[in-house]
Amino acid sequence: MTTVAAARPWRAWHFVLIAAVTLFVTADAFLLWAVLIAGAADPPDDRAGWTLREGGGRTLYAVSAPTSTTVNVTAIVLACEVTAGERTLQLQLYVDGERPLLPVGARREQLKDDPRLRLEIDGVAYPAKLYFAGDFAVIADRTDGALPALSPGLAERLERGARLMLRFDLLTEKAGGSDFDGAATVELKAGDAGKAIAAVRRRCGQ
């Protein structure tokens, strides 16, 4: 059975406001943003596949680029975020520049208040929600305290799968329009994907 999960718009993302320990105000989060967005290191190459990188503190992440995309995503990151001594596994999407996640050619004013996500691994859909934080988005199927997180079950499917397909419903539709207005495909076996994803999961205790 196909499952499509509704997401919360960024302005309703209440956990951003909960305490100063959230990942969006940690030095590690800013370092990762600088590496992937501001060009402090080479951007990920879809031909190279997944690579393992070390962030500040004890943050570890695996990064790749979509092999094909109709949204402005330039990097997909599986990260073990460490905040206040707690570890949270997250699947993060980084976009080009400071714009929100958008289909190519779309405008910010076209964004809907209730965006949706459909996550498929090897053609099978799994429940997931899409969260926004300005500079990046997070895909999660559960929460760890106040933070969106990736469950061990879904993380294992990422590690064992061959292809990840993300379908987005981000824009206000006209009558009779398509259910989805953007998509991104990520190869899960490219490069050292298996080792990289497994290493990040181990760091997070999965």
C-alpha positions, 0 to 999 in steps of 0.5 A: 500500500502506498503511503504519502505523509503530510509535512508541516510547513516551516513556520509550524516547526515548533522544535526549532524553538525548543532550547538552545541544544537543537542542531540548528544552533550548534557549531557542527550544523553551521560547519556542515552548512558551510561545507555543503553550501558556501563551498568550503569543500568540493561539492558532492559528485553524483559520479563519486557516490557516497563519501564519508566525512567528519564534522566538528565535535563528534558529528559524522555524515555520509554525503552524496548528490542526486543522480537526477533531480527536478528540484534545487537539491544539491546534496543529500546527507545522512548525518549523526547529529550530536546535541547535548550528548544525544545522538540523532540520525537524520536524512538532510537535504541541502539546496543551492544557495539560501532559497527554500526547497523548490522545483526548478523554475518555481518561485517562493510565492508558489509554495503551499502551506502543507507540502508532502513527500513520498519516499521510495526505496527500490519502488516501495513507499515508506512513511516519512515527513518533510521538515524545513529549517531555512537552509536545509530540509530534514526527512524523518519517520519519527522524532527523538525528543524534539528532533526529527529522526530516521528510524533504525528500520528505514535507515537499514533499508537505505543501507541495503537498498539500491535506489532512493526516489524522493517525490515532492508536492511543494507548490499550490496546484491548479485544478487537475494538476499532478500530485507531485511537482518535483523529484530527486533520485539518489543511487544507494550503491554508488561509491562506498555507500554501504560502508559510509551509511553503516558507519554513520548508523554505528556512530548513532548506535544503530 
